[in-house]
């Protein structure tokens, strides 16, 4: 069962808050950024474990975030745990500009894909829509233009990679795979 459009919008509003990750990383050095974000990732994972293992506070946590969860997240980690963990790994593994772009791809691209796909999506490709994927691509291309520190063509390649990975239905959560795979693609292209 899909969450309501209203709860989808609330869910995507939390994604907008996640923009503080790449913006904060732009202004802070690598080590403090990784350490601070690691604490948030660990906190999110602990919340998921409490919720999934039905430990004390699970009822409160389910009432608080339950309406925003996708069906599969009722029995697995939430997108926030995946995106926070992938952001930490991106910061650790990639150049700053690559990490900022890759993290921004999943945040902004996913928002565009979900909202356009839910409201305007007509052409279905498995559980996704072509219109949502195109919205994701446009947003990722905008990110590629805005983020400084690498040639535009590398950002464009990363945007296309992010869009393809986001559009693929995979057992790996796209909040985890999009930043890491698009970041890896840009990282490799920077070294060619």
Buried (B, 14 or more C-beta within 10 A) or exposed (E): EEBEEEBBBEBBEEBEEBBEBBEBBBEBEEEEBBEBBBEBBBEBBEBBEBBBEEEEEBEEBBEEBBEBBBEEBEEBBBBBBBBBBBBBBBBBBBBBBBBBBBBBBBBBBBBBBBBBBBEEBEEEEEEBBBBBBBBBBBBBBBBBEEBEBBEEEBBBBBBBBBBBBBBBEEEEBBBBBBBBBBBBBBBEBBEE
